[in-house]
Amino acid sequence: MGNHEVTRLLVNYKTLEEFKNFREFGAAELSMKDDLEANIIENDSESPFYGIYFGKKLVARMSLYKIEAKFDRYFDPPQDYLELWKLEVLEPYRKKGYGKALVDFAKSFNLPIKTNARQGSGEFWSHMGFEPVTYQPARDRGESPYVWYPAGVQEQQENTTPVNVESNQEL
């Protein structure tokens, strides 16, 4: 197992080439590639992706986005939090602590974390100390959000302010 060092990945052609090995290769990577080709972003600028190398090979990665408190619909008290996406470990490197190392790195910021449990990954997230949130259709739109709470943080309750429906009704 050992100590897996998490590195912030750079946006460059080498990184994008390595991303092709991951199943969750999509819009974020393609837009980076377009930006590189259009010189909108400098080669070797920092990306929201973090990864772990085994030798010279990128074997695990995730993206982390900081969401401002004003958009927080998950945590009480409302605050800045991290959104963790695209956590993926290449097949031959699974069950060796790479995923845990990435999650522990995200937790080290000591902000609440929200992720979306996909492809039957709920058990992994539970094992990492995450909890499913109470599903709210308007907020979650078919996602399966799991969250991690640092000390002193809990789930935000759904806004249950009663609405007077009669005031706008015609009889």
N, C-alpha and C positions, 0 to 999 in steps of 0.2 A: 504494500500500500504506500506508505511513506508520505512525504510532504509534497503535494502538488502545487507548484507555483502558478498563481493566476496572474496573467498579463493583460493589460489593456491593448486591444488589437488596433493596428493602424489600418487606415483605409489606403490600400495600395493594390496593385494587380496581383501580387503574390497572395495576399490575404483573400482576395475575391476568388482566386483560383482554388485555394484551399476550401473555401466555403462550398464549392460545388460537391464536395464529399458528403455534405450534410443533407439530410432529407428535407429539413425545413429551409430550403433555399427559395427565397421568394422576393417580394417587392422591395424589402429593405436593401437587400444585396444588389438587386438590379438597379435601384435608384442610385446607389453608391457608384456602380459601374458607369451609369450614364453621367453622373456628376464628374467622375474622373475623366471620362472621355471628353466632356465639355469644358474641362478645366475649372469647374465651379469650385471643386474642393482640391486642395493641394494634395499631391501624392504624399503619403505618410502623415496625413492629419489623423487625429484621434477619432475613433468611432465609438458608438454606444456598446460595442461588442467587447467581451472579455473572453479569454481562452486559456487553455492549458496545452502546452506542447509536450510531446514525448519525443525526445531528441529534437529533430527539426520539423516534426509532423504535428500539425494542429489536430488534437484528438478530442477536444471538448470545448464547447463555447456556450455563451448566453449573451443576451443583450439586456442592459439595464437602462431604464429611463427614469429620471426624477420627475414626478408629477407634483405640481404646486398644490398647497393646502386648499386653495379656493376651488379646486376641482375634486377634492376628496369626498367620495360618497361611500367610503368603506370604513373609516376609522374614527374612533371617538377617544380623545378630542380630535377634530379634523386637523390635519397637518400635512407637510410634505411627505411623500412616500415614494418608494421605488416600485416600478413595474418591471417584472422579470419576464422576458420572452425568450423563445428559441433556445431553451436549455437543451443541449443535445450532446451526447457522447457517442463517438463512432463505435459500431458494433463490437469489434475485438477488444475495446478498452472499457466496456461496461463492467459494473460490479467491482471496480478497483478503486473507488473513492473519488473519481474525477467529478462526478455530479455533486457530491457532498462538498467537495472543496470549493466549487463555484458557488453553491448556496451559502456556505459559511462566509465566503468573501462578501457576498451581497449583504448578509446579516451584520457584517463588521461595520457597516455605515450606521448601524443602530437606528434605522428608520423602519417603519412598517413596510412590509413587502406584499404586493399582490401579484399573483400569477394566474394563469389559466391552465387547469389540468386537462391535458389533451391526450388522446390515444391511450386511455386507460392508465394514466400516470398518477391517479389519485393516491394510490398506495405509497408511491415514492414520496409525494409531497407530505403525506401524513407522517411518514417515517422521518422527514426532515423538520417536523415540528410545525407544519402548516395546518390550518383548519379550513374546511369548506365554509363559505359564508352562507347566510340565509339567502336563497335565490330570490332576486327581485327582477321580474321580467323586463321592466322598463330600463333598469340599469344594466343588467347582465346580458341581455339579448342573446340567449343561447350559449353563452360561455359557461364555464364551470369554474368560477373563481375560487382560489384557495389563497389564504392570507397568513402571514406570520406577524405576530404582535410582539414588539419589544415590551419590556416591563412598563406598566402604567397605561397601556393602550388596550382598547377593546373594540368590539364590533359596533359600528354605527347602526342605530336602530332606524328602521324605515320611517320616513316622515308620515306620521299617522294623524296629522292635524285634520279634524273633521271639516268637511266641506259642506256648506249649505247648498244643496242641490235645488231646493225649492225656489230660491230667489230668482233664478233665470228661467223657470219653467212657465210655459203658457198653458192655460187650462182650456 
